[in-house]
Amino acid sequence: MGNVLFPKMDLLPSSALWEREAGNHTYIGIRIYEPPESSYKVARLLAAAAIERSVFPIILSRTDYCGFEQFGFRIERIPDDEPAARAAEEEIRKFWDLAIIIDGHEVGLLG
């Protein structure tokens, strides 16, 4: 069965379940309108995704301080004005080749 993480339960590590090419990274955007109540919990989920799946979060923050700075995530500042925010997000999406942009409050739904 290959690399079994927990032999008694026959659980494989996620990297064995979904193979991918070495060096192939996926960037996702995390839209932050206001700092989360617990940036630690969200950062933990994002870090796990980054480690397990080579998914690198880019934080799209509409606040001066979103709480993720302390964890070393890439932070892109987005203006408050909605038309300017949409334009900035689109430019950042193209630059980083973001696969998806999700709202920060939805990250908790991932885990």
Biopython code that builds the backbone (N, CA, C, O; Angstrom):
import numpy as np
from Bio.PDB.StructureBuilder import StructureBuilder

atoms = [
    (1, "MET", "N", (0.831, -1.204, 0.000)),
    (1, "MET", "CA", (0.000, 0.000, 0.000)),
    (1, "MET", "C", (0.863, 1.250, 0.000)),
    (1, "MET", "O", (0.306, 2.348, -0.009)),
    (2, "GLY", "N", (2.133, 1.159, 0.009)),
    (2, "GLY", "CA", (2.985, 2.339, -0.056)),
    (2, "GLY", "C", (3.246, 2.932, 1.310)),
    (2, "GLY", "O", (3.319, 2.208, 2.303)),
    (3, "ASN", "N", (3.387, 4.247, 1.366)),
    (3, "ASN", "CA", (3.617, 4.967, 2.618)),
    (3, "ASN", "C", (2.326, 5.083, 3.400)),
    (3, "ASN", "O", (1.419, 5.810, 2.995)),
    (4, "VAL", "N", (2.230, 4.390, 4.495)),
    (4, "VAL", "CA", (1.039, 4.479, 5.332)),
    (4, "VAL", "C", (1.385, 5.352, 6.535)),
    (4, "VAL", "O", (2.338, 5.073, 7.263)),
    (5, "LEU", "N", (0.611, 6.399, 6.733)),
    (5, "LEU", "CA", (0.863, 7.336, 7.817)),
    (5, "LEU", "C", (0.484, 6.727, 9.168)),
    (5, "LEU", "O", (1.261, 6.798, 10.120)),
    (6, "PHE", "N", (-0.690, 6.138, 9.254)),
    (6, "PHE", "CA", (-1.175, 5.482, 10.459)),
    (6, "PHE", "C", (-1.476, 4.030, 10.099)),
    (6, "PHE", "O", (-2.588, 3.731, 9.662)),
    (7, "PRO", "N", (-0.504, 3.107, 10.271)),
    (7, "PRO", "CA", (-0.665, 1.722, 9.819)),
    (7, "PRO", "C", (-1.920, 1.028, 10.327)),
    (7, "PRO", "O", (-2.533, 0.260, 9.585)),
    (8, "LYS", "N", (-2.318, 1.276, 11.569)),
    (8, "LYS", "CA", (-3.483, 0.593, 12.129)),
    (8, "LYS", "C", (-4.777, 1.047, 11.459)),
    (8, "LYS", "O", (-5.778, 0.331, 11.491)),
    (9, "MET", "N", (-4.759, 2.226, 10.857)),
    (9, "MET", "CA", (-5.965, 2.768, 10.246)),
    (9, "MET", "C", (-5.883, 2.780, 8.726)),
    (9, "MET", "O", (-6.851, 3.164, 8.070)),
    (10, "ASP", "N", (-4.762, 2.372, 8.148)),
    (10, "ASP", "CA", (-4.549, 2.379, 6.699)),
    (10, "ASP", "C", (-4.753, 3.765, 6.072)),
    (10, "ASP", "O", (-5.302, 3.872, 4.976)),
    (11, "LEU", "N", (-4.312, 4.827, 6.764)),
    (11, "LEU", "CA", (-4.442, 6.182, 6.233)),
    (11, "LEU", "C", (-3.171, 6.592, 5.518)),
    (11, "LEU", "O", (-2.074, 6.459, 6.061)),
    (12, "LEU", "N", (-3.315, 7.090, 4.301)),
    (12, "LEU", "CA", (-2.193, 7.591, 3.523)),
    (12, "LEU", "C", (-2.033, 9.084, 3.743)),
    (12, "LEU", "O", (-3.025, 9.777, 3.967)),
    (13, "PRO", "N", (-0.805, 9.599, 3.685)),
    (13, "PRO", "CA", (-0.646, 11.059, 3.700)),
    (13, "PRO", "C", (-1.272, 11.643, 2.437)),
    (13, "PRO", "O", (-1.305, 10.980, 1.401)),
    (14, "SER", "N", (-1.768, 12.875, 2.515)),
    (14, "SER", "CA", (-2.477, 13.465, 1.374)),
    (14, "SER", "C", (-1.614, 13.540, 0.123)),
    (14, "SER", "O", (-2.135, 13.453, -0.989)),
    (15, "SER", "N", (-0.300, 13.700, 0.285)),
    (15, "SER", "CA", (0.561, 13.776, -0.901)),
    (15, "SER", "C", (0.566, 12.471, -1.676)),
    (15, "SER", "O", (0.812, 12.483, -2.882)),
    (16, "ALA", "N", (0.302, 11.344, -1.023)),
    (16, "ALA", "CA", (0.230, 10.063, -1.720)),
    (16, "ALA", "C", (-1.127, 9.875, -2.395)),
    (16, "ALA", "O", (-1.234, 9.155, -3.388)),
    (17, "LEU", "N", (-2.154, 10.515, -1.863)),
    (17, "LEU", "CA", (-3.488, 10.395, -2.440)),
    (17, "LEU", "C", (-3.641, 11.203, -3.715)),
    (17, "LEU", "O", (-4.257, 10.741, -4.675)),
    (18, "TRP", "N", (-3.088, 12.403, -3.732)),
    (18, "TRP", "CA", (-3.189, 13.272, -4.896)),
    (18, "TRP", "C", (-1.797, 13.648, -5.361)),
    (18, "TRP", "O", (-1.198, 14.601, -4.862)),
    (19, "GLU", "N", (-1.290, 12.895, -6.317)),
    (19, "GLU", "CA", (0.058, 13.156, -6.811)),
    (19, "GLU", "C", (0.053, 14.418, -7.676)),
    (19, "GLU", "O", (-0.936, 14.745, -8.332)),
    (20, "ARG", "N", (1.173, 15.100, -7.655)),
    (20, "ARG", "CA", (1.332, 16.314, -8.466)),
    (20, "ARG", "C", (2.784, 16.386, -8.898)),
    (20, "ARG", "O", (3.650, 15.735, -8.314)),
    (21, "GLU", "N", (3.041, 17.171, -9.913)),
    (21, "GLU", "CA", (4.400, 17.329, -10.390)),
    (21, "GLU", "C", (5.228, 18.090, -9.366)),
    (21, "GLU", "O", (4.746, 19.032, -8.738)),
    (22, "ALA", "N", (6.475, 17.674, -9.204)),
    (22, "ALA", "CA", (7.374, 18.368, -8.279)),
    (22, "ALA", "C", (7.564, 19.807, -8.729)),
    (22, "ALA", "O", (7.746, 20.073, -9.917)),
    (23, "GLY", "N", (7.522, 20.724, -7.792)),
    (23, "GLY", "CA", (7.741, 22.133, -8.111)),
    (23, "GLY", "C", (6.516, 22.850, -8.645)),
    (23, "GLY", "O", (6.580, 24.047, -8.925)),
    (24, "ASN", "N", (5.401, 22.146, -8.794)),
    (24, "ASN", "CA", (4.178, 22.757, -9.306)),
    (24, "ASN", "C", (3.400, 23.358, -8.140)),
    (24, "ASN", "O", (2.867, 22.624, -7.307)),
    (25, "HIS", "N", (3.331, 24.684, -8.074)),
    (25, "HIS", "CA", (2.673, 25.374, -6.972)),
    (25, "HIS", "C", (1.373, 26.009, -7.457)),
    (25, "HIS", "O", (1.249, 26.400, -8.617)),
    (26, "THR", "N", (0.433, 26.100, -6.565)),
    (26, "THR", "CA", (-0.827, 26.766, -6.838)),
    (26, "THR", "C", (-0.958, 27.929, -5.869)),
    (26, "THR", "O", (-0.753, 27.767, -4.666)),
    (27, "TYR", "N", (-1.295, 29.088, -6.385)),
    (27, "TYR", "CA", (-1.494, 30.277, -5.563)),
    (27, "TYR", "C", (-2.986, 30.546, -5.457)),
    (27, "TYR", "O", (-3.713, 30.497, -6.450)),
    (28, "ILE", "N", (-3.436, 30.834, -4.226)),
    (28, "ILE", "CA", (-4.834, 31.185, -4.007)),
    (28, "ILE", "C", (-4.898, 32.529, -3.297)),
    (28, "ILE", "O", (-4.020, 32.869, -2.504)),
    (29, "GLY", "N", (-5.933, 33.276, -3.585)),
    (29, "GLY", "CA", (-6.146, 34.567, -2.935)),
    (29, "GLY", "C", (-7.113, 34.430, -1.780)),
    (29, "GLY", "O", (-8.135, 33.753, -1.886)),
    (30, "ILE", "N", (-6.783, 35.074, -0.682)),
    (30, "ILE", "CA", (-7.657, 35.106, 0.488)),
    (30, "ILE", "C", (-8.036, 36.559, 0.724)),
    (30, "ILE", "O", (-7.207, 37.366, 1.145)),
    (31, "ARG", "N", (-9.283, 36.884, 0.453)),
    (31, "ARG", "CA", (-9.787, 38.257, 0.554)),
    (31, "ARG", "C", (-10.160, 38.556, 2.005)),
    (31, "ARG", "O", (-10.989, 37.866, 2.599)),
    (32, "ILE", "N", (-9.538, 39.595, 2.565)),
    (32, "ILE", "CA", (-9.795, 39.981, 3.951)),
    (32, "ILE", "C", (-10.411, 41.384, 3.973)),
    (32, "ILE", "O", (-9.774, 42.360, 3.579)),
    (33, "TYR", "N", (-11.673, 41.465, 4.446)),
    (33, "TYR", "CA", (-12.346, 42.751, 4.585)),
    (33, "TYR", "C", (-12.078, 43.363, 5.951)),
    (33, "TYR", "O", (-12.008, 44.584, 6.088)),
    (34, "GLU", "N", (-11.930, 42.513, 6.963)),
    (34, "GLU", "CA", (-11.606, 42.957, 8.316)),
    (34, "GLU", "C", (-10.814, 41.838, 8.987)),
    (34, "GLU", "O", (-10.971, 40.668, 8.636)),
    (35, "PRO", "N", (-9.972, 42.189, 9.943)),
    (35, "PRO", "CA", (-9.172, 41.152, 10.604)),
    (35, "PRO", "C", (-10.060, 40.083, 11.232)),
    (35, "PRO", "O", (-11.063, 40.411, 11.866)),
    (36, "PRO", "N", (-9.706, 38.809, 11.064)),
    (36, "PRO", "CA", (-10.521, 37.760, 11.693)),
    (36, "PRO", "C", (-10.396, 37.811, 13.211)),
    (36, "PRO", "O", (-9.432, 38.347, 13.756)),
    (37, "GLU", "N", (-11.388, 37.244, 13.875)),
    (37, "GLU", "CA", (-11.378, 37.197, 15.333)),
    (37, "GLU", "C", (-10.128, 36.475, 15.832)),
    (37, "GLU", "O", (-9.507, 36.893, 16.810)),
    (38, "SER", "N", (-9.767, 35.392, 15.154)),
    (38, "SER", "CA", (-8.571, 34.638, 15.523)),
    (38, "SER", "C", (-7.748, 34.376, 14.264)),
    (38, "SER", "O", (-7.954, 33.377, 13.576)),
    (39, "SER", "N", (-6.819, 35.276, 13.972)),
    (39, "SER", "CA", (-5.987, 35.079, 12.789)),
    (39, "SER", "C", (-5.116, 33.836, 12.936)),
    (39, "SER", "O", (-4.701, 33.245, 11.939)),
    (40, "TYR", "N", (-4.839, 33.439, 14.176)),
    (40, "TYR", "CA", (-4.039, 32.236, 14.412)),
    (40, "TYR", "C", (-4.712, 31.000, 13.826)),
    (40, "TYR", "O", (-4.057, 30.201, 13.157)),
    (41, "LYS", "N", (-6.021, 30.831, 14.071)),
    (41, "LYS", "CA", (-6.736, 29.655, 13.579)),
    (41, "LYS", "C", (-6.756, 29.605, 12.053)),
    (41, "LYS", "O", (-6.547, 28.547, 11.458)),
    (42, "VAL", "N", (-7.005, 30.746, 11.429)),
    (42, "VAL", "CA", (-7.034, 30.802, 9.970)),
    (42, "VAL", "C", (-5.635, 30.574, 9.415)),
    (42, "VAL", "O", (-5.472, 29.856, 8.428)),
    (43, "ALA", "N", (-4.628, 31.174, 10.034)),
    (43, "ALA", "CA", (-3.245, 30.992, 9.588)),
    (43, "ALA", "C", (-2.829, 29.532, 9.682)),
    (43, "ALA", "O", (-2.096, 29.035, 8.826)),
    (44, "ARG", "N", (-3.290, 28.849, 10.712)),
    (44, "ARG", "CA", (-2.973, 27.423, 10.877)),
    (44, "ARG", "C", (-3.541, 26.606, 9.726)),
    (44, "ARG", "O", (-2.856, 25.725, 9.205)),
    (45, "LEU", "N", (-4.788, 26.880, 9.313)),
    (45, "LEU", "CA", (-5.382, 26.169, 8.188)),
    (45, "LEU", "C", (-4.660, 26.479, 6.882)),
    (45, "LEU", "O", (-4.438, 25.589, 6.061)),
    (46, "LEU", "N", (-4.294, 27.753, 6.692)),
    (46, "LEU", "CA", (-3.583, 28.130, 5.472)),
    (46, "LEU", "C", (-2.187, 27.520, 5.421)),
    (46, "LEU", "O", (-1.725, 27.104, 4.358)),
    (47, "ALA", "N", (-1.520, 27.470, 6.563)),
    (47, "ALA", "CA", (-0.187, 26.871, 6.618)),
    (47, "ALA", "C", (-0.259, 25.373, 6.324)),
    (47, "ALA", "O", (0.608, 24.832, 5.637)),
    (48, "ALA", "N", (-1.278, 24.711, 6.836)),
    (48, "ALA", "CA", (-1.447, 23.275, 6.567)),
    (48, "ALA", "C", (-1.662, 23.029, 5.082)),
    (48, "ALA", "O", (-1.090, 22.096, 4.519)),
    (49, "ALA", "N", (-2.482, 23.858, 4.442)),
    (49, "ALA", "CA", (-2.697, 23.717, 2.996)),
    (49, "ALA", "C", (-1.405, 23.955, 2.231)),
    (49, "ALA", "O", (-1.111, 23.255, 1.262)),
    (50, "ALA", "N", (-0.637, 24.940, 2.669)),
    (50, "ALA", "CA", (0.627, 25.244, 1.999)),
    (50, "ALA", "C", (1.600, 24.080, 2.103)),
    (50, "ALA", "O", (2.274, 23.742, 1.130)),
    (51, "ILE", "N", (1.677, 23.473, 3.270)),
    (51, "ILE", "CA", (2.609, 22.370, 3.489)),
    (51, "ILE", "C", (2.154, 21.107, 2.765)),
    (51, "ILE", "O", (2.940, 20.476, 2.058)),
    (52, "GLU", "N", (0.902, 20.744, 2.939)),
    (52, "GLU", "CA", (0.406, 19.475, 2.406)),
    (52, "GLU", "C", (0.186, 19.496, 0.907)),
    (52, "GLU", "O", (0.446, 18.500, 0.233)),
    (53, "ARG", "N", (-0.286, 20.604, 0.375)),
    (53, "ARG", "CA", (-0.727, 20.630, -1.018)),
    (53, "ARG", "C", (0.048, 21.593, -1.910)),
    (53, "ARG", "O", (-0.300, 21.753, -3.080)),
    (54, "SER", "N", (1.067, 22.223, -1.400)),
    (54, "SER", "CA", (1.811, 23.243, -2.159)),
    (54, "SER", "C", (0.865, 24.319, -2.685)),
    (54, "SER", "O", (0.983, 24.775, -3.823)),
    (55, "VAL", "N", (-0.071, 24.710, -1.831)),
    (55, "VAL", "CA", (-0.992, 25.804, -2.130)),
    (55, "VAL", "C", (-0.505, 27.001, -1.338)),
    (55, "VAL", "O", (-0.463, 26.962, -0.109)),
    (56, "PHE", "N", (-0.140, 28.056, -2.033)),
    (56, "PHE", "CA", (0.419, 29.222, -1.373)),
    (56, "PHE", "C", (-0.609, 30.350, -1.324)),
    (56, "PHE", "O", (-1.009, 30.875, -2.363)),
    (57, "PRO", "N", (-1.038, 30.721, -0.112)),
    (57, "PRO", "CA", (-2.026, 31.783, 0.016)),
    (57, "PRO", "C", (-1.398, 33.172, -0.152)),
    (57, "PRO", "O", (-0.324, 33.462, 0.376)),
    (58, "ILE", "N", (-2.095, 34.000, -0.891)),
    (58, "ILE", "CA", (-1.762, 35.416, -1.022)),
    (58, "ILE", "C", (-2.925, 36.168, -0.371)),
    (58, "ILE", "O", (-4.067, 36.058, -0.816)),
    (59, "ILE", "N", (-2.633, 36.922, 0.669)),
    (59, "ILE", "CA", (-3.667, 37.638, 1.413)),
    (59, "ILE", "C", (-3.967, 38.960, 0.705)),
    (59, "ILE", "O", (-3.074, 39.781, 0.496)),
    (60, "LEU", "N", (-5.224, 39.151, 0.343)),
    (60, "LEU", "CA", (-5.686, 40.383, -0.311)),
    (60, "LEU", "C", (-6.428, 41.191, 0.751)),
    (60, "LEU", "O", (-7.617, 40.970, 0.982)),
    (61, "SER", "N", (-5.740, 42.114, 1.389)),
    (61, "SER", "CA", (-6.261, 42.803, 2.559)),
    (61, "SER", "C", (-6.774, 44.197, 2.242)),
    (61, "SER", "O", (-6.098, 44.996, 1.593)),
    (62, "ARG", "N", (-7.970, 44.468, 2.707)),
    (62, "ARG", "CA", (-8.544, 45.801, 2.575)),
    (62, "ARG", "C", (-8.403, 46.585, 3.879)),
    (62, "ARG", "O", (-9.017, 47.639, 4.043)),
    (63, "THR", "N", (-7.605, 46.075, 4.792)),
    (63, "THR", "CA", (-7.357, 46.758, 6.060)),
    (63, "THR", "C", (-5.869, 47.078, 6.187)),
    (63, "THR", "O", (-5.031, 46.456, 5.534)),
    (64, "ASP", "N", (-5.559, 48.045, 7.026)),
    (64, "ASP", "CA", (-4.149, 48.392, 7.242)),
    (64, "ASP", "C", (-3.383, 47.265, 7.912)),
    (64, "ASP", "O", (-2.218, 47.024, 7.598)),
    (65, "TYR", "N", (-4.039, 46.577, 8.835)),
    (65, "TYR", "CA", (-3.416, 45.441, 9.525)),
    (65, "TYR", "C", (-4.454, 44.325, 9.583)),
    (65, "TYR", "O", (-5.496, 44.471, 10.223)),
    (66, "CYS", "N", (-4.165, 43.209, 8.909)),
    (66, "CYS", "CA", (-5.153, 42.128, 8.826)),
    (66, "CYS", "C", (-4.886, 40.991, 9.798)),
    (66, "CYS", "O", (-5.731, 40.109, 9.949)),
    (67, "GLY", "N", (-3.735, 40.985, 10.462)),
    (67, "GLY", "CA", (-3.422, 39.951, 11.434)),
    (67, "GLY", "C", (-2.556, 38.822, 10.906)),
    (67, "GLY", "O", (-2.067, 38.006, 11.687)),
    (68, "PHE", "N", (-2.355, 38.757, 9.593)),
    (68, "PHE", "CA", (-1.551, 37.677, 9.006)),
    (68, "PHE", "C", (-0.093, 38.086, 8.789)),
    (68, "PHE", "O", (0.740, 37.259, 8.418)),
    (69, "GLU", "N", (0.206, 39.345, 9.019)),
    (69, "GLU", "CA", (1.580, 39.822, 8.848)),
    (69, "GLU", "C", (2.546, 39.053, 9.752)),
    (69, "GLU", "O", (3.658, 38.717, 9.344)),
    (70, "GLN", "N", (2.113, 38.784, 10.968)),
    (70, "GLN", "CA", (2.973, 38.122, 11.955)),
    (70, "GLN", "C", (3.331, 36.690, 11.572)),
    (70, "GLN", "O", (4.273, 36.128, 12.131)),
    (71, "PHE", "N", (2.599, 36.083, 10.628)),
    (71, "PHE", "CA", (2.847, 34.699, 10.240)),
    (71, "PHE", "C", (3.685, 34.576, 8.975)),
    (71, "PHE", "O", (4.006, 33.467, 8.548)),
    (72, "GLY", "N", (4.037, 35.692, 8.381)),
    (72, "GLY", "CA", (4.913, 35.667, 7.215)),
    (72, "GLY", "C", (4.218, 35.433, 5.889)),
    (72, "GLY", "O", (4.888, 35.148, 4.897)),
    (73, "PHE", "N", (2.896, 35.543, 5.837)),
    (73, "PHE", "CA", (2.189, 35.395, 4.578)),
    (73, "PHE", "C", (2.429, 36.598, 3.677)),
    (73, "PHE", "O", (2.699, 37.697, 4.161)),
    (74, "ARG", "N", (2.334, 36.396, 2.397)),
    (74, "ARG", "CA", (2.423, 37.493, 1.435)),
    (74, "ARG", "C", (1.130, 38.293, 1.544)),
    (74, "ARG", "O", (0.041, 37.746, 1.369)),
    (75, "ILE", "N", (1.249, 39.588, 1.834)),
    (75, "ILE", "CA", (0.086, 40.466, 1.984)),
    (75, "ILE", "C", (0.078, 41.469, 0.838)),
    (75, "ILE", "O", (1.066, 42.166, 0.605)),
    (76, "GLU", "N", (-1.024, 41.536, 0.137)),
    (76, "GLU", "CA", (-1.229, 42.549, -0.899)),
    (76, "GLU", "C", (-2.318, 43.485, -0.397)),
    (76, "GLU", "O", (-3.420, 43.040, -0.078)),
    (77, "ARG", "N", (-2.020, 44.770, -0.325)),
    (77, "ARG", "CA", (-2.992, 45.761, 0.147)),
    (77, "ARG", "C", (-3.934, 46.129, -1.002)),
    (77, "ARG", "O", (-3.503, 46.388, -2.126)),
    (78, "ILE", "N", (-5.217, 46.144, -0.690)),
    (78, "ILE", "CA", (-6.267, 46.454, -1.655)),
    (78, "ILE", "C", (-6.960, 47.735, -1.187)),
    (78, "ILE", "O", (-7.255, 47.868, 0.000)),
    (79, "PRO", "N", (-7.226, 48.681, -2.093)),
    (79, "PRO", "CA", (-7.910, 49.919, -1.673)),
    (79, "PRO", "C", (-9.351, 49.650, -1.220)),
    (79, "PRO", "O", (-9.944, 48.634, -1.583)),
    (80, "ASP", "N", (-9.898, 50.563, -0.433)),
    (80, "ASP", "CA", (-11.272, 50.432, 0.057)),
    (80, "ASP", "C", (-12.310, 50.695, -1.028)),
    (80, "ASP", "O", (-13.351, 50.039, -1.069)),
    (81, "ASP", "N", (-12.026, 51.650, -1.901)),
    (81, "ASP", "CA", (-12.954, 52.018, -2.972)),
    (81, "ASP", "C", (-13.239, 50.790, -3.842)),
    (81, "ASP", "O", (-12.308, 50.175, -4.362)),
    (82, "GLU", "N", (-14.519, 50.428, -4.007)),
    (82, "GLU", "CA", (-14.887, 49.173, -4.674)),
    (82, "GLU", "C", (-14.385, 49.061, -6.121)),
    (82, "GLU", "O", (-13.821, 48.025, -6.472)),
    (83, "PRO", "N", (-14.564, 50.079, -6.976)),
    (83, "PRO", "CA", (-14.020, 49.938, -8.336)),
    (83, "PRO", "C", (-12.491, 49.787, -8.353)),
    (83, "PRO", "O", (-11.947, 48.995, -9.122)),
    (84, "ALA", "N", (-11.819, 50.547, -7.508)),
    (84, "ALA", "CA", (-10.356, 50.434, -7.427)),
    (84, "ALA", "C", (-9.954, 49.076, -6.848)),
    (84, "ALA", "O", (-8.952, 48.493, -7.263)),
    (85, "ALA", "N", (-10.733, 48.579, -5.896)),
    (85, "ALA", "CA", (-10.449, 47.273, -5.291)),
    (85, "ALA", "C", (-10.581, 46.164, -6.327)),
    (85, "ALA", "O", (-9.736, 45.271, -6.390)),
    (86, "ARG", "N", (-11.626, 46.213, -7.134)),
    (86, "ARG", "CA", (-11.806, 45.185, -8.179)),
    (86, "ARG", "C", (-10.659, 45.214, -9.180)),
    (86, "ARG", "O", (-10.158, 44.168, -9.591)),
    (87, "ALA", "N", (-10.246, 46.417, -9.569)),
    (87, "ALA", "CA", (-9.136, 46.541, -10.518)),
    (87, "ALA", "C", (-7.831, 46.022, -9.910)),
    (87, "ALA", "O", (-7.070, 45.319, -10.575)),
    (88, "ALA", "N", (-7.577, 46.365, -8.656)),
    (88, "ALA", "CA", (-6.357, 45.907, -7.987)),
    (88, "ALA", "C", (-6.364, 44.385, -7.830)),
    (88, "ALA", "O", (-5.345, 43.729, -8.048)),
    (89, "GLU", "N", (-7.501, 43.838, -7.457)),
    (89, "GLU", "CA", (-7.614, 42.386, -7.315)),
    (89, "GLU", "C", (-7.360, 41.676, -8.633)),
    (89, "GLU", "O", (-6.684, 40.649, -8.672)),
    (90, "GLU", "N", (-7.893, 42.215, -9.693)),
    (90, "GLU", "CA", (-7.693, 41.606, -11.014)),
    (90, "GLU", "C", (-6.224, 41.645, -11.422)),
    (90, "GLU", "O", (-5.702, 40.673, -11.968)),
    (91, "GLU", "N", (-5.568, 42.747, -11.161)),
    (91, "GLU", "CA", (-4.140, 42.865, -11.469)),
    (91, "GLU", "C", (-3.319, 41.861, -10.643)),
    (91, "GLU", "O", (-2.416, 41.209, -11.167)),
    (92, "ILE", "N", (-3.638, 41.748, -9.372)),
    (92, "ILE", "CA", (-2.931, 40.805, -8.499)),
    (92, "ILE", "C", (-3.230, 39.368, -8.913)),
    (92, "ILE", "O", (-2.343, 38.515, -8.903)),
    (93, "ARG", "N", (-4.485, 39.107, -9.276)),
    (93, "ARG", "CA", (-4.865, 37.760, -9.739)),
    (93, "ARG", "C", (-4.020, 37.333, -10.935)),
    (93, "ARG", "O", (-3.539, 36.202, -10.999)),
    (94, "LYS", "N", (-3.848, 38.251, -11.877)),
    (94, "LYS", "CA", (-3.040, 37.952, -13.064)),
    (94, "LYS", "C", (-1.560, 37.801, -12.707)),
    (94, "LYS", "O", (-0.896, 36.882, -13.187)),
    (95, "PHE", "N", (-1.045, 38.700, -11.868)),
    (95, "PHE", "CA", (0.370, 38.667, -11.504)),
    (95, "PHE", "C", (0.741, 37.349, -10.835)),
    (95, "PHE", "O", (1.738, 36.726, -11.199)),
    (96, "TRP", "N", (-0.061, 36.921, -9.851)),
    (96, "TRP", "CA", (0.229, 35.703, -9.098)),
    (96, "TRP", "C", (-0.370, 34.456, -9.752)),
    (96, "TRP", "O", (-0.115, 33.339, -9.303)),
    (97, "ASP", "N", (-1.162, 34.641, -10.808)),
    (97, "ASP", "CA", (-1.862, 33.525, -11.458)),
    (97, "ASP", "C", (-2.691, 32.770, -10.416)),
    (97, "ASP", "O", (-2.582, 31.551, -10.276)),
    (98, "LEU", "N", (-3.523, 33.527, -9.688)),
    (98, "LEU", "CA", (-4.328, 32.948, -8.618)),
    (98, "LEU", "C", (-5.359, 31.978, -9.181)),
    (98, "LEU", "O", (-6.119, 32.330, -10.083)),
    (99, "ALA", "N", (-5.386, 30.766, -8.656)),
    (99, "ALA", "CA", (-6.335, 29.758, -9.103)),
    (99, "ALA", "C", (-7.752, 30.091, -8.654)),
    (99, "ALA", "O", (-8.723, 29.781, -9.345)),
    (100, "ILE", "N", (-7.860, 30.733, -7.479)),
    (100, "ILE", "CA", (-9.152, 31.067, -6.906)),
    (100, "ILE", "C", (-8.937, 32.177, -5.879)),
    (100, "ILE", "O", (-7.851, 32.319, -5.317)),
    (101, "ILE", "N", (-9.977, 32.952, -5.648)),
    (101, "ILE", "CA", (-9.975, 33.946, -4.565)),
    (101, "ILE", "C", (-11.193, 33.638, -3.706)),
    (101, "ILE", "O", (-12.321, 33.584, -4.197)),
    (102, "ILE", "N", (-10.946, 33.436, -2.408)),
    (102, "ILE", "CA", (-12.049, 33.174, -1.494)),
    (102, "ILE", "C", (-12.037, 34.215, -0.386)),
    (102, "ILE", "O", (-10.997, 34.783, -0.055)),
    (103, "ASP", "N", (-13.209, 34.451, 0.177)),
    (103, "ASP", "CA", (-13.307, 35.381, 1.302)),
    (103, "ASP", "C", (-12.696, 34.732, 2.540)),
    (103, "ASP", "O", (-12.844, 33.530, 2.761)),
    (104, "GLY", "N", (-12.012, 35.537, 3.339)),
    (104, "GLY", "CA", (-11.319, 35.037, 4.509)),
    (104, "GLY", "C", (-12.205, 34.292, 5.485)),
    (104, "GLY", "O", (-11.765, 33.319, 6.097)),
    (105, "HIS", "N", (-13.451, 34.730, 5.644)),
    (105, "HIS", "CA", (-14.335, 34.050, 6.588)),
    (105, "HIS", "C", (-14.703, 32.646, 6.115)),
    (105, "HIS", "O", (-15.184, 31.837, 6.909)),
    (106, "GLU", "N", (-14.482, 32.342, 4.823)),
    (106, "GLU", "CA", (-14.770, 31.010, 4.288)),
    (106, "GLU", "C", (-13.636, 30.026, 4.525)),
    (106, "GLU", "O", (-13.828, 28.820, 4.369)),
    (107, "VAL", "N", (-12.457, 30.513, 4.900)),
    (107, "VAL", "CA", (-11.314, 29.622, 5.125)),
    (107, "VAL", "C", (-11.635, 28.631, 6.232)),
    (107, "VAL", "O", (-11.246, 27.466, 6.150)),
    (108, "GLY", "N", (-12.332, 29.072, 7.256)),
    (108, "GLY", "CA", (-12.702, 28.179, 8.341)),
    (108, "GLY", "C", (-13.541, 27.007, 7.878)),
    (108, "GLY", "O", (-13.562, 25.967, 8.536)),
    (109, "LEU", "N", (-14.234, 27.152, 6.761)),
    (109, "LEU", "CA", (-15.050, 26.069, 6.226)),
    (109, "LEU", "C", (-14.189, 24.972, 5.603)),
    (109, "LEU", "O", (-14.661, 23.854, 5.396)),
    (110, "LEU", "N", (-12.930, 25.286, 5.303)),
    (110, "LEU", "CA", (-12.038, 24.315, 4.669)),
    (110, "LEU", "C", (-11.586, 23.235, 5.636)),
    (110, "LEU", "O", (-11.254, 22.132, 5.203)),
    (111, "GLY", "N", (-11.564, 23.514, 6.914)),
    (111, "GLY", "CA", (-11.058, 22.535, 7.864)),
    (111, "GLY", "C", (-12.049, 22.307, 8.912)),
    (111, "GLY", "O", (-11.815, 21.509, 9.820)),
]
sb = StructureBuilder()
sb.init_structure("model")
sb.init_model(0)
sb.init_chain("A")
sb.init_seg("    ")
for serial, (resi, resn, name, xyz) in enumerate(atoms, 1):
    if name == "N":
        sb.init_residue(resn, " ", resi, " ")
    sb.init_atom(name, np.array(xyz, "f"), 0.0, 1.0, " ", f" {name:<3s}", serial, name[0])
structure = sb.get_structure()
